Amino acid sequence: TYIVQQAHLTPEETRRFVPLYKEMVAKKRKIHGQLRQLRKQSADNERAARALIERRDNLEISMRQVERDYHLRMLKVMSAVKLKAERKFHRMKFRKAARNGH
């Protein structure tokens, strides 16, 4: 994968990193799906609007917590310098999705 190549992971680091990475991505996708569903909802009064805002904020916080938790676990597998490749990969994917209108 891109991350393994860019970070120059050893076979042992790869063996330990890839399952963590896949778990993190799965959890983030689930939260992202919830955010996407939330964006489709409308609020026709103050109370409903407030509830949607609070739910969105909580989901975004959950997303960051997942990232933080997994980054801490990944730092036990590889150096911070190597982990930066994972962040670079996500920024690259985000930019590509933004260009494609996703």
Sequence and secondary structure as in RCSB ss.txt:
>XXXX:A:sequence
TYIVQQAHLTPEETRRFVPLYKEMVAKKRKIHGQLRQLRKQSADNERAARALIERRDNLEISMRQVERDYHLRML
KVMSAVKLKAERKFHRMKFRKAARNGH
>XXXX:A:secstr
 HHHHHHT  HHHHHHHHHHHHHHHHHHHHHHHHHHHHHH    SHHHHHHHHHHHHHHHHHHHHHHHHHHHHHT
TTS HHHHHHHHHHHHHHHHHHHHTT 
